[in-house]
Amino acid sequence: MAGIHGAQASSSNNANKVATTSMHASTPETISQGIHGQNPDYLQRSTHNLSTESRSLQYAFVSHESAVDAIWHLAARNWSGVLDDENVWMVPAPDWCIKNQREVKKLAQVANLSQFGLSRRPIDLLVPDKSCYSRGKQARFHVWKDSFPDRSFVRIHERIFVSTPYFIVLQLAMSRRSDRLSRLEAEISAAEDRRIRKELGIDTGGSSYRDLLKWNNISHFVRATQVLCDFMGTYRYRPYYVSDGSFAYEVMYHTKPLITEKAMSDYLVYMRKTRGIQRARRVASAAFSGAASPMETALALILCLPVEAGGFGLPRPQLNWEISPKPQERELVSQKNFFADLCWPDHRVIVEYYGQEDHFESGFQKISEDMTRTNSLNALGWSVLQVTHAHIRTANSLTLLANQLASLLGAQTRVPSDLERIWRTRLIAQLLPRSQRM
């Protein structure tokens, strides 16, 4: 396989090495891609060399939120893993990239973009520099100047490459604009700020531009963290089409994680010289692996993110922690082992989230089983807090839960400032919309 900048790479000596590539290569190198699992026809394992393909074609490199949509579409088609570790990726020079609104329209004429989860506009696309940039309703372009290793793209169509979960998390972590907001962003954020101030009974003067900017950066950080939790969870979002031609999501449970915590960490190690890598590492540190539902992810983040980010700053739990009773305790319990939703093993404290569909709409038998399970854990010396959506849908109800949990953990909760109360309300609204019915 051709190496970077013309160097020869020996497959026998470099099979376990990561080859970094640049978006500013003058000619594209061999792109080799493979996907594990059962795949649709357009995802069969193959090797592509863009330099042998028609130079009249432009290629779309899907990123950010559009790539999130595409990945969930792939996952719903039983895509179950990452790319092969020997891939070498060289994004083409500017002439090879789709870089304006007209070219996106042309692509949509030859490829059914909705088939790949790309029905929402504008589509997020990567380009190598600002010369490949235009504004419009079809596409939102993001300049990417840094190098990246393998496992960054998967090819889903002759002309479409989608960022992998690893690369998506890095993109979202770096997507903040630390120095300014657009006029529209500022107007929307200020209006929401005024609404929340009125709701909370805080003076209606409004937050400063600097505080609105701080929340914008917090919101980007939280979104990247939530997406990483989703990718590392044992659930997936399955898209389905609604009457207006767009799509919504339902949740598939008991699935394999798309990526692991270690694999994400390794990817960031390879990207150590990338702009904004420290922020991406903070995202990885804040994320949770092993969540069994979107609500577990949302609850863990709200409870554990720092107060200055809108959370409660409580100690981090283990998610879906296995509890195995000792032989002499078997007569106290109803089952051989338990998996606790949010667990603090050192304090023998558990938070169990009961979703409406799985626990209450399933009838009296399921409710009885839940009670028996809780009684068993209590008999083993565990303190169990039982939580439903009603307990976490408002800041007041969440504050009560957090105070109860802090008491059991022997932890202190800090009283938030008025600004932090506003951010807490905004954090809850950001994390719960997609999850509130799950």
C-alpha positions, 0 to 999 in steps of 0.5 A: 500500500502506498505510504504518505508522501510517496514513502513505501509502507510494508504491510508486514512491518506496519500492519499495526501502525497508524498512518497519518494523512493530510487533507492537503495532499496533491494527489489522493492515495489508495483508500482501503476500507472494510467493515465488520458485520453483515452489511448492505451491498454498497458496504461490501469490503473493497479497495479503492484508489481514487487516483484511478477514478474519474477526475471529473468526480467530486467526493463528499466527506460527511462530518459532524451532525450529518455523519451522526445521522448516517452512522445510525442508519448504518448501525440499523443495517447491522453495521457492528464495528470499526474499520480495519486497522490497516487503512490509509486515508488521504483526502483528495486535494480541493479539486476532488472535494464537493465544495459548493451548493451546486455540487451538492445538488448534483450529488443528490441527483445521482445518489439517494441521500436519504438512503444513507440518513442524509435527508436533513439540510444543510449537510455537514461536509469537510473541505481542506481550506477556505477556498472550498467554502460556500454558504447556502441551504444545501451544505454547511462546510467545515474546514479541516486542516489537520492530519488524521489516522485510519478509522476516520472514514467509511465509504458508503457510496462511490462518491460519499465518505462518512466520518466514523464515530471516532472522527465524529467525536473529535469534530464535535469536540472541536466545533465550538467558536470560542470568540464569537456568536453569529447574530442569529445564534446570539438572538436565539440564545438571548431569547431562550435566556430571557424565557428561562429567567422569567420562568425561574423568577430571576431578574429579566435583564438578560445574560451578557454576551460573554455569558451567552458565549460561555453557554454556547461552548458548554453546549457544544461540549455537552453534545460531543459528550452525549454523542460519545456516550451514545456510541459507547452504549448498548443501545442504538437509534433506529431511524424511521421516516415520518409523513413530511419525508424527514425521519425520526428515531426510535431506540434499539436496546441490548445491542453492542457498542459501536466503539469502546472506551479504549478504542476512542482513547487510542484514536485520540492518542494518534491525534495528539498534535491535532488542534483542539485535542485537549478539549476532545480528551476532556469530552472522553473523560466526561463520557460514560461507557456501557449505558443501557438507554439514552435516559441513563446517559442523560441522567448520569451526565446531569448528575455528574457534570460540574455545577459550572456546566449546569450539572450537580457535580456529584461523583461519577458512577459505574454504569450497569455494574454487576452485583453478584451475591455471595453464596451465603446471601443467595437466600436473600435474593431473587436472582443470581446477579444484578446489573445496577443502572448507576452504581457507586460500589464503594458506597453501596448506592444504586440509582435505578431508572424505570422507563415507562414502556419497559416497566409500567406499560408492561403490567403488574407482573413487571412492577412486581418483579421490580419491587422484588429486585429492589427488596433483594438489593436492600437485603444485601445492604444496598441503598436504592433510589428509584427514578422515573421520568417524572423525577428528572424532567424539571430542575426542581425534581432533579435537585431533590434527587441529587440532594438525596443521592449526595446524602447517601454518598456523603457528598456535598452539593454546591448551591448554584448561582443564578447564572448556573441555575439558568445553565442547568435548565438549559442542560436538562432541555438539551439532554432530554428532548430525544430521550424523554419518551425512553 
